[in-house]
């Protein structure tokens, strides 16, 4: 259970930081982080961190796939974690 918490904290922090880094790279006209990487991390449990980063840095907020996708993936991540606990995966 502690390992799950550490994993979720790490993946959320990573996506949060990457959203800020991608915003910075966009402003500097540098090569960007591929959107598929951002979504992959969101699918792997980091959606909440990405959503917070998106809102904080106002990054990709006009992209429907992000503005709707990250909140939906956050709810899905939460539902999967609750389900995993209910069926006893983390006892």
C-alpha positions as a printed Julia matrix, in Angstrom:
91×3 Matrix{Float64}:
   0.0    0.0     0.0
   2.87   2.38    0.78
   4.45   1.49   -2.55
   1.23   2.44   -4.35
   1.2    5.82   -2.59
   4.83   6.49   -3.49
   4.18   5.47   -7.11
   1.11   7.7    -7.42
   2.9   10.65   -5.81
   5.85  10.21   -8.16
   3.85   9.88  -11.39
   1.62  12.85  -10.46
   4.62  15.01   -9.55
   6.36  14.0   -12.78
   3.4   14.94  -14.97
   2.89  18.17  -13.01
   6.52  19.16  -13.64
   6.38  18.09  -17.29
   3.34  20.31  -17.91
   5.31  23.3   -16.6
   8.4   22.32  -18.58
   6.38  21.93  -21.78
   4.85  25.36  -21.27
   8.33  26.84  -20.8
   9.62  25.08  -23.93
   6.63  26.34  -25.91
   7.35  29.93  -24.9
  11.01  29.52  -25.87
  10.17  27.97  -29.22
  12.0   24.77  -28.29
  11.16  21.17  -29.06
   8.14  20.04  -27.03
   7.17  17.01  -25.0
   4.98  14.78  -27.18
   1.32  14.86  -26.18
   1.2   11.06  -26.24
   3.79  10.98  -23.42
   1.69  13.37  -21.35
  -1.4   11.25  -21.88
   0.5    8.03  -21.2
   1.53   9.34  -17.79
  -2.06  10.45  -17.15
  -3.3    6.93  -17.97
  -0.67   5.48  -15.65
  -2.11   7.35  -12.66
  -0.76  10.88  -13.05
  -3.87  12.59  -14.39
  -4.48  14.68  -11.26
  -0.95  16.08  -11.34
  -1.3   16.86  -15.03
  -4.66  18.51  -14.47
  -3.29  20.68  -11.67
  -0.26  21.59  -13.8
  -2.5   22.4   -16.76
  -4.6   24.76  -14.64
  -1.68  26.32  -12.76
   0.4   27.12  -15.84
  -2.61  27.64  -18.14
  -1.07  25.13  -20.5
  -3.1   23.2   -23.07
  -6.34  24.53  -21.6
  -7.7   25.25  -25.08
  -7.06  21.69  -26.2
 -10.31  19.81  -25.67
  -8.47  16.52  -25.37
  -6.6   17.89  -22.34
  -9.25  20.13  -20.77
 -11.77  17.29  -20.8
  -9.4   14.33  -20.88
  -7.37  15.02  -17.74
 -10.42  15.49  -15.48
 -12.01  12.34  -16.9
  -8.77  10.39  -16.47
  -8.46  11.69  -12.9
 -11.89  10.28  -12.1
 -10.99   7.02  -13.84
  -7.71   6.8   -11.87
  -9.62   7.32   -8.61
 -12.25   4.74   -9.56
  -9.56   2.17  -10.4
  -7.78   2.74   -7.1
 -11.02   2.4    -5.12
 -11.94  -0.74   -7.06
  -8.49  -2.24   -6.46
  -8.86  -1.71   -2.71
 -12.39  -3.1    -2.66
 -11.42  -6.33   -4.41
  -8.46  -6.75   -2.1
  -5.44  -6.11   -4.35
  -3.75  -3.99   -1.68
  -4.46  -5.87    1.54
